[in-house]
């Protein structure tokens, strides 16, 4: 746990951080967010003493961080920065192994750790160990940056807009990877960003800062439901209800047994549709793989036509927001929930979504 | 094979140079046949071409070593955080002054102050040759990407570790270019030092000019020019070999 107590940083007449009190809980991702100049980066840099506070103190696991020499303190925290923080005269392996090297580990131990970490961040060690940063894409460089910060297994990780310079697709991918890694490692992470979507996606708690003050410190859902003031409400955006849907898992609107048939017998299709109150019936094969769907309302004589169901599917890990978006995109029809192997594992009937939205309207479900 | 290429090229250049210097009889024969009226002036009383050349190389090596030994630490010191503001401009001004004074004037000044011989010559060469090394060291260290310094500091490097592991590898190519400039410059001053009795190829040139004997001037000047060109080439190849691979890739990208 990292506790910031009454932390202030002044540069001459300008006060960047004003009496900040903040507790970062162990094993959580705490996101510092706010507009440029709000003091979020200064706050982060005070934690590893790249910036010395003017007053106040920082406790790390109950101990004043000034009781350790700066260098020792920093070696116990991973540090990831935006852009070219990698040493471009060193190979990937040398970059990742730098903190262990500073700590005096043996060569064999470092080599083993480097391979382990490259695996963890999704880079094949044999392929990437000896490459130089200039030979990597931006996303790969940032993965190496994360691996480097994790090298000496520090309990605390400081990340300063690590994905800021990446394209949206790579950024989303690396965010997912960070969450995956975090599920396994449970580090205490302080993450600076100015992207509210990134904050909502990654943060266990979000600290919104403005002009050096902490405006609100809350879990993402609370931030979206009860913004402390107009500034926070503006900052999280007018679409905060939709963003809140992004925090809800598909389970809220999922039904386990979809209307399915295993043949194109019109009778069977009609019966399945009636049973489930569905407009569409999904066709699967013997292994449960989704082959397509039939439109139950337009059944005529003869064999029904099998339609492609590709647009009507969502992944089991999707959020309510993604589900709703997919549903709107296909004209508000029932969706099939299909896993990565193509197996039909459930469905989202539109009546369920409508019911969910009604509950939200009446206050039974809070968005 | 590609990695060996700079070594091969340097070896060939060195071989050609040594070959040229050992063909003393041939050079004397050619010069005598062009200027038969000065046949008595050759061989040069100060020594054969190889001896003269070795003396010049000695002067250049000693003075360049001193230039590095003074200029490099001074440049590093001038860019340390605690000195940067006061010392970097001072070091630059000092070194600039050293180069603004014409080399001939430095050599001429060394004579009344330090007398004749190798030592005053070396002092003159060092005063003159520090500038490129000092200036390049300061410029190179100041141009290291701040993000990398931040990353290094943030992961717990001490000032010394930051210098050795991050700053120097990045600054290295530019510092080496400064050393190269300094060494080639020193060849020129070494020749001028013939005026104050430092010997070497400069002695033949100065003597030839004094007596207005053209073949003697040629006897000193041609190998001097060859020496400077070869030295420059040699150090250029060294640069290729010593620049860290990751930086070369970055330059190419």
Interface residues (C-beta under 8 A of the other chain):
Chain A: X48 X50 X70 X71 X72 X73 X74 X75 X76 X78 X79 X81 X82 X83 X84 X85 X86 X87 X88 X89 X90 X91 X98 X99 X102 X132 X133 X134 X135 X148 X149 X158
Chain B: X145 X147 X148 X150 X151 X152 X153 X154 X155 X156 X157 X158 X161 X165 X166 X169 X170 X244 X245 X246 X247 X249 X250 X252 X253
